[in-house]
Amino acid sequence: MKFAFASKLMLAATLLSATTLVVDVANASGRPRSGNSVHRTTTHTGPRGNTATRVHDRTVTDNGFNSSTSVTGPKGKTASREQSGAYDASTGTWTRNIRSTGPNGNSTTRTKTVTRPPSQP
């Protein structure tokens, strides 16, 4: 019986490896990633029945991404965060803008920039 289990395990591992390889080949095909998006809504309920809801949206653009997240607490107050990132291939610069707003309306805006020299062919 030990051998039958080992055979099934090897078959499962082989199938998993083949599937992973196919996924990797598909991702490496060079197709543009622009337009890919994710939308997720999550509701958490605490031990006393209070709920909080988190809504997250993310979209990939031609040279970066846009993302927004909002959390609404049990008392109806909402905090949010909006981000965008873009890469400029000619200068090797990645720029990310972040705007956060707290449940009391206080907001913060940040910009982060990283520059690396473009790779030489």
Secondary structure, DSSP 8 states (H G I E B T S, - for coil): -HHHHHHHHHHHHHHHHHHHHHHHHHHTT----TT-EEEEEEEEE-TTS-EEEEEEEEEE-SSEEEEEEEEE-TTS-EEEEEEEEEEETTTTEEEEEEEEE-TTS-EEEEEEEEE------
